Amino acid sequence: MIALQNISNELETTELEAWQQLVQVLTHEVMNSITPVTSLAETAAHLLNDGKGDSETLQDVKHAVDTVARRAKALTHFVESYRKLSRLPRPKPQRLALIDLFKRLELLMGAEWRDRAVTMHIDVSPPGLAVNADPEQLEQVLINLAQNAAEALEGREDAKIWLTGSLNRQGHVVINVADNGPGIPADIRERVFIPFFTTKRTGSGVGLALTRQVMIAHKGSVSINDRKGGGTVFTLSF
């Protein structure tokens, strides 16, 4: 006998929490830009209203205006990132040989990996394994994951990244991007997929959110696990 349970309330609660988290992030980022912009604009206006035309005052005004322009540009970039997430084009699937896809990625990012002293290991089993996916979107996902892995390995002497393709027990194609870095703490693993959430000083928090969006559009999923021996494994399941 199969027991059916209505989980709609749980799903609605989870969705509501996700939206609340997104709104909190958006509000935080926007306010971080708007507050200093407002303050500096008021300062510049006050200096101009004083009627002082000396070089020091004009220099202060110029500095304030330059800073306002810089923060406005940063805010524009932030909004464009949000638009990119919310307007993901519909995938145009093609039959892609994983080994060809991996080789293109290696060619594209090889110079950067060498500069970072990162060794890349590629393996596809069976060798002719292929997947139906949008080539541009899947390539961007792999670039995001490989870039994150390389950054996590910064300063490590034996830095390694493994890019593998295989079939799982259900016969579905899976792609793993693994590294031997410090790993991702369990308490933030789910949060890394929230748009604009980042633990990096210069991170945008868009890459992993976009990765999840792409995989959902392909009726697949992305997950994070610990790598045996240390590090992180991102798994794309199709």
Long-range contacts (C-beta under 8 A, 24 or more apart in sequence): 18-194, 21-191, 21-194, 21-197, 22-194, 22-195, 22-196, 25-194, 25-195, 25-196, 25-197, 25-205, 26-82, 26-196, 29-78, 29-196, 30-75, 30-78, 33-71, 33-72, 33-74, 33-75, 33-78, 34-75, 36-67, 36-71, 37-68, 37-71, 37-72, 37-75, 40-64, 40-65, 40-67, 40-68, 41-68, 44-68, 78-196, 78-204, 81-196, 81-204, 81-206, 82-195, 82-196, 84-206, 84-210, 85-195, 85-206, 85-209, 85-210, 85-213, 88-137, 88-210, 88-213, 88-214, 88-217, 89-137, 90-217, 91-133, 91-134, 91-137, 91-214, 91-217, 91-218, 92-134, 93-132, 93-133, 93-134, 93-218, 94-132, 94-133, 94-134, 94-135, 95-130, 95-131, 95-132, 96-130, 96-131, 96-132, 96-133, 96-135, 96-138, 97-128, 97-129, 97-130, 98-124, 98-129, 98-130, 98-131, 98-165, 98-173, 98-175, 99-124, 99-127, 99-128, 99-129, 99-165, 101-135, 101-138, 101-139, 101-142, 102-142, 102-163, 102-165, 104-139, 105-139, 105-142, 105-143, 105-146, 105-163, 106-163, 108-143, 109-143, 109-146, 109-147, 109-150, 112-150, 113-150, 113-161, 116-150, 116-153, 116-154, 116-159, 117-157, 117-159, 118-150, 118-153, 118-159, 118-160, 118-161, 119-159, 119-160, 119-161, 120-160, 120-161, 120-162, 120-163, 121-160, 121-161, 121-162, 121-163, 121-164, 122-163, 122-164, 123-162, 123-163, 123-164, 123-165, 124-164, 124-165, 124-166, 125-164, 125-165, 125-166, 126-167, 129-165, 129-166, 129-167, 129-173, 130-173, 131-165, 131-173, 131-175, 131-238, 132-238, 133-218, 133-238, 134-214, 134-218, 137-214, 137-217, 137-218, 138-214, 138-218, 140-210, 140-214, 141-210, 141-211, 141-214, 141-215, 141-236, 142-175, 142-177, 144-207, 144-208, 144-210, 144-211, 145-177, 145-211, 145-234, 146-177, 147-207, 148-207, 148-208, 148-234, 149-177, 149-178, 149-179, 149-181, 149-232, 149-234, 150-179, 151-200, 152-179, 152-181, 152-182, 152-232, 153-179, 153-180, 153-181, 156-180, 156-181, 168-237, 172-237, 172-238, 173-237, 173-238, 174-235, 174-236, 174-237, 174-238, 175-235, 175-236, 175-238, 176-233, 176-234, 176-235, 176-236, 177-233, 177-234, 177-236, 178-227, 178-231, 178-232, 178-233, 178-234, 179-227, 179-231, 179-232, 180-227, 180-229, 180-230, 180-231, 181-230, 181-231, 181-232, 182-230, 182-231, 183-226, 183-227, 183-230, 183-231, 183-232, 184-224, 184-232, 189-224, 192-224, 193-222
